[in-house]
Amino acid sequence: AGVKSYAAVDLGASSGRVMVGRVGPDSVELSEAHRFPNRPVRLPEGLRWDVLALYGGVLDGLRAAGAHCGGRLASVGIDSWAVDYGLLDADGALLGNPVHYRDARTEGVAEKVWASLPAAELYAATGIQYAPFNTLYQLTAARSTAQLTSARRLLLIPDLLTYWLTGEQGTELTNASTTQLIDPRTRDWAYGVAERLGVDLGLFAPLRRPGDPAGRLRPEVLAETGLAGPVPVTAVGSHDTASAVAAIPAAAGERFAYICTGTWSLAGLELDAPVLTEESRAANFTNELGLDGTVRYLRNIMGLWLLQECVRAWGEPDLGVLLREAATVPALRSVVDAGDEVFLAPGRMPERIAEACRVSGQPVPETRAEITRCILDSLALAHRRAVLEAQRLADRPVDVVHLVGGGTRNALLCQLTADACGLPVVAGVTEAAALGNVLVQARAHGLVGDLAALRRLLTRTQPLTRYAPRGDTGRWRAAEARLATR
Ligand code: LFR
């Protein structure tokens, strides 16, 4: 009794999925209704998202989700990767394919922006890390293109899909913060920044917050998916990382850092106010907005992208075998800086990793197992740095690291992260973004309480694995020093 079904659409850089969450007063169960590939396309004009294929996948997923729950969904929520957007013309039609954040168009653009608004001022006003792909830099790169000139509306990816499903337009706040056009103190637009850089904030639809209503599935969508109407769409933390952090299974009062793993590793702290110091900027920590007035104080680390790209280059060998072999390779022979922008673009990843080892004077990994080991050691090392530096910069010590997302399946990565941090790692909630998505919808419909109550539900219901740190952290400090001398 009292159990309702919610659909979470969660779009990642390499696949999308529609999950059904069945939530009761004391229970939450997640099952996958549909998973589909997200294959970026390289066109003559650059790297693009196939957003129509994604929308098709969402419709297939909603149909499958309906089949899981007798056609009765209490609500739908959408989250995806951040920063990217679609442009609409005056008739509301999509102008071209959304540009992929790994596209080369933003190379060298940030420096041009800083010439009119110094990086230090921009950070003090927005708290957002430097990444070449921040929406602000993408918009600067696109200035005076035919598309941007004729655009009347900009919708971030989850907001674009929400618009197609409901006909209603909005800009969800957690994702909006990644545009670098939001002031993390007021949690409203950074009007001064936009004005100084000539960004037309009129392009954006009004802000909405996680839990706000975002319309209802259009009759055509109901007909196409076989769902029984009305089905409300609810704004969630539409930035996948916001949804994932909402689903960290932290116990009440626990002092924790988190690492959301997947294509990226996002490592840091949940704070109630941004850290906007110059030191924080120099360390490239970001202050993205989370649920209920929280701030995601974290650093972007290249994450399993490094391995995904190698596996792609090697013709998709069996991952389980690869990881078992990597576990037998001696630890910390060579490491790369997993935060380095040189690894952002797709292609030739094994060669680029070998090259990074060579230029830093370390042994060059040769076999697939050696390269895999180098990647995992490097990720664990980057996790360590982020967790340590976040504590220092925010003056907030922690006792435990929560690791969520796809990396929870990688026991070696979890163990190495515990070893490197010298802290216990609690790994669990593999589909963190989807769970956070579902629970924020359920909360909006009165089924769960505040963020703490939501997390209590998770600590009671989700299987968690604890990794105790092994050895002392001296070897990791030494490896870090090898990178620093580059
Ligand atoms: C993770 C993520 C990161 C963001 C990157 C690019 O999926 O959303 O948080 O920095 O993708 O959008």
Residues whose N, C-alpha, C, O or C-beta is under 5 A from the ligand:
A	BS01	LFR	S80 W81 A82 V83 D240 T241 W264
